[in-house]
Amino acid sequence: MSATAEKSLEERIELFMMRNFPQIQMHGGTAGIDAIDEETGEVWISLAGACSGCGISPMTIQALKARMVAEFDEIEIVHASTGGDDYGYGYGSDDFSDVPF
């Protein structure tokens, strides 16, 4: 069994986000995993900090969604938000889940 197969899906997604999106942190933003439902293949992520209200957040979210679905066979749908509350779980008006990629 490979080292990758031994890691949980959450650990692999965290590594993916650190590897693919260091510019988020460089610009004062944060990215995190809010929830994972392995049965349905859904992942909820949020961008916070400087990402909240940033004009290019929709493009960042599109990139995250496209790359995650392509890289992880277990992931079917990525829900993403740029905040809305103190914890970045605001999947309301800033939810770009329906943005096509």
C-alpha positions in Angstrom: 0.0 0.0 0.0 1.4 3.4 -1.0 1.9 6.3 1.5 -0.8 8.2 -0.3 -3.3 5.4 0.1 -2.6 5.3 3.8 -3.6 9.0 4.4 -7.2 9.9 5.0 -9.1 11.8 2.3 -9.0 14.9 4.6 -5.2 14.7 5.0 -4.8 14.3 1.2 -7.1 17.3 0.5 -5.2 19.4 3.1 -1.9 18.5 1.4 -3.4 19.3 -2.0 -4.5 22.8 -0.8 -1.1 23.6 0.7 0.6 22.4 -2.5 -1.6 24.1 -5.0 -2.6 27.3 -3.4 0.3 28.9 -1.5 -0.7 32.3 -3.1 -3.8 32.3 -1.0 -1.7 32.6 2.1 0.8 35.0 0.4 -2.1 37.4 -0.2 -3.4 37.2 3.4 -6.1 34.7 2.8 -6.8 31.3 4.3 -8.3 28.2 2.9 -9.8 25.4 4.9 -11.9 22.3 4.8 -15.2 22.7 6.6 -16.7 19.2 6.0 -16.3 16.1 3.9 -19.0 13.6 3.2 -17.2 10.6 1.7 -20.5 8.7 1.0 -21.8 11.4 -1.3 -18.4 12.7 -2.5 -19.1 16.2 -1.3 -16.5 18.5 0.2 -17.2 21.9 1.8 -14.3 24.4 1.7 -14.0 28.0 2.7 -11.7 30.9 1.8 -11.4 33.6 4.5 -9.2 36.5 5.5 -8.3 38.6 2.5 -10.3 36.2 0.3 -13.6 37.5 1.7 -14.7 40.2 -0.7 -11.8 39.7 -3.1 -12.8 40.3 -6.7 -10.9 37.2 -7.9 -12.3 34.8 -5.2 -14.8 33.3 -7.8 -11.8 32.4 -10.0 -9.9 30.9 -7.1 -12.9 28.8 -6.2 -13.4 27.7 -9.8 -9.7 26.5 -9.8 -10.1 24.7 -6.5 -13.2 23.0 -7.6 -11.9 21.9 -11.0 -8.6 20.6 -9.6 -10.1 18.8 -6.6 -12.6 16.9 -8.8 -9.9 16.0 -11.3 -7.4 14.9 -8.7 -9.6 13.0 -6.2 -11.8 10.1 -7.6 -13.7 10.3 -4.3 -14.9 13.9 -4.8 -17.9 14.6 -7.0 -19.0 18.0 -5.7 -17.1 20.9 -4.1 -19.1 23.5 -2.2 -17.1 26.6 -1.6 -17.6 29.9 0.2 -15.7 33.1 0.9 -17.1 33.5 4.3 -20.1 35.3 5.7 -19.4 34.6 9.4 -16.4 34.5 11.8 -15.7 30.8 10.9 -15.9 31.0 7.1 -18.9 28.7 6.9 -21.2 31.2 5.2 -22.6 29.2 2.3 -25.1 31.9 1.6 -24.7 34.9 -0.7 -21.0 34.2 -1.2 -21.5 30.5 -2.0 -20.0 29.9 -5.5 -21.0 26.2 -5.6 -23.0 26.8 -8.7 -20.2 28.6 -10.6 -19.4 26.3 -13.5 -15.8 25.2 -14.0 
